[in-house]
Amino acid sequence: MKNAFFLLVALLLVTACATTQSAPTSTILPTDAPSSTPIPTSTITPIPPTATATSTPTTPPPILCEGVEGTCVEFRFEPGKCSRVGPEFIPAGEITLIFSNYVYGVYESGIEFEILDEGKTWNDMRRYIGRDGSYASPPKWSVDVSNAVLFPGRNYTSARDRLTAGTYIAVCATLDNHRLWLAEQLVVEE
């Protein structure tokens, strides 16, 4: 009887683990948006199987902005680096932001997208953080615009964000030990 109970529990665990669920969808409402502003939407989706990180540097992951209408920029956290995939300079207005985690073996990682105070530059942030893989808390002269906490192999798409003129940066972080990597800047122009 005892063995039958353990067999039943094992069968239930295997069945529960094999069940697939659809990706969660969330809606983000900006606090300063007028009532006529369309509601921005966000989705969390798995990175396509073709995007699996490999040890072959000649096979880069796909660019997830391909096929997205309008302005799109992806920020990637890859082993040993945080990078921007897309233009450095864009016009102010609507944008699709994609945050992707290609760091496998780390439980969770985060990507923060921030605007720097006027007069501050990417170089100021580089000096503040130090070399990639360092430990630092956010400076008082940067403001969080969007962020995502991602499991390995996942991405987060934030559609129809409205960006104003300024210098934006993305900071990638491992959440288990709080090490930081700085991506290239994104300059939004009027």
LINBEL-V577550 format. One record per residue. PHI is phi in whole degrees, 0 to 359 (999 if undefined). BURIAL is I if it has 9 or more other ideal C-beta (glycine too) atoms within 8 Angstrom, else O. Layout:
phi:PHI burial:BURIAL
phi:PHI burial:BURIAL
This chain:
phi:999 burial:O
phi:297 burial:O
phi:295 burial:O
phi:295 burial:O
phi:297 burial:O
phi:296 burial:O
phi:295 burial:O
phi:295 burial:O
phi:298 burial:O
phi:298 burial:O
phi:296 burial:O
phi:296 burial:O
phi:296 burial:O
phi:297 burial:O
phi:296 burial:O
phi:295 burial:O
phi:289 burial:O
phi:275 burial:O
phi:287 burial:O
phi:262 burial:O
phi:234 burial:O
phi:286 burial:O
phi:294 burial:O
phi:291 burial:O
phi:236 burial:O
phi:230 burial:O
phi:243 burial:O
phi:250 burial:O
phi:250 burial:O
phi:295 burial:O
phi:289 burial:O
phi:256 burial:O
phi:281 burial:O
phi:292 burial:O
phi:296 burial:O
phi:275 burial:O
phi:290 burial:O
phi:298 burial:O
phi:286 burial:O
phi:288 burial:I
phi:235 burial:I
phi:224 burial:I
phi:223 burial:I
phi:249 burial:I
phi:227 burial:O
phi:289 burial:O
phi:290 burial:I
phi:304 burial:O
phi:304 burial:O
phi:290 burial:O
phi:267 burial:I
phi:302 burial:O
phi:296 burial:I
phi:236 burial:O
phi:275 burial:O
phi:269 burial:O
phi:293 burial:O
phi:277 burial:O
phi:244 burial:O
phi:286 burial:O
phi:297 burial:I
phi:292 burial:O
phi:276 burial:O
phi:284 burial:I
phi:282 burial:I
phi:301 burial:O
phi:89 burial:O
phi:277 burial:O
phi:283 burial:O
phi:83 burial:O
phi:281 burial:I
phi:219 burial:I
phi:225 burial:I
phi:250 burial:I
phi:246 burial:I
phi:245 burial:I
phi:254 burial:I
phi:242 burial:I
phi:308 burial:O
phi:80 burial:O
phi:201 burial:O
phi:238 burial:I
phi:219 burial:I
phi:259 burial:I
phi:246 burial:I
phi:141 burial:I
phi:292 burial:O
phi:276 burial:O
phi:243 burial:O
phi:222 burial:I
phi:283 burial:O
phi:298 burial:I
phi:134 burial:O
phi:287 burial:O
phi:211 burial:I
phi:256 burial:I
phi:253 burial:I
phi:237 burial:I
phi:248 burial:I
phi:234 burial:I
phi:248 burial:I
phi:253 burial:I
phi:268 burial:I
phi:268 burial:O
phi:94 burial:O
phi:255 burial:I
phi:304 burial:O
phi:222 burial:I
phi:228 burial:I
phi:231 burial:I
phi:231 burial:I
phi:251 burial:I
phi:249 burial:I
phi:230 burial:I
phi:257 burial:I
phi:271 burial:I
phi:301 burial:O
phi:305 burial:O
phi:92 burial:O
phi:269 burial:I
phi:231 burial:I
phi:303 burial:I
phi:297 burial:O
phi:298 burial:I
phi:293 burial:I
phi:300 burial:I
phi:297 burial:O
phi:293 burial:O
phi:287 burial:I
phi:89 burial:O
phi:286 burial:O
phi:302 burial:I
phi:90 burial:O
phi:279 burial:I
phi:246 burial:O
phi:198 burial:O
phi:259 burial:O
phi:298 burial:I
phi:285 burial:O
phi:289 burial:O
phi:261 burial:O
phi:228 burial:I
phi:238 burial:O
phi:293 burial:I
phi:258 burial:I
phi:202 burial:I
phi:203 burial:I
phi:213 burial:I
phi:255 burial:O
phi:231 burial:I
phi:284 burial:O
phi:305 burial:I
phi:79 burial:I
phi:243 burial:I
phi:223 burial:I
phi:228 burial:I
phi:247 burial:I
phi:248 burial:I
phi:264 burial:I
phi:62 burial:I
phi:288 burial:I
phi:251 burial:O
phi:252 burial:I
phi:265 burial:O
phi:301 burial:O
phi:156 burial:I
phi:258 burial:I
phi:246 burial:I
phi:223 burial:I
phi:242 burial:I
phi:239 burial:I
phi:262 burial:I
phi:217 burial:I
phi:273 burial:I
phi:278 burial:I
phi:284 burial:O
phi:230 burial:O
phi:60 burial:O
phi:273 burial:I
phi:242 burial:I
phi:227 burial:I
phi:254 burial:I
phi:274 burial:I
phi:294 burial:O
phi:286 burial:I
phi:234 burial:I
phi:257 burial:I
phi:258 burial:I
phi:248 burial:O
phi:293 burial:O
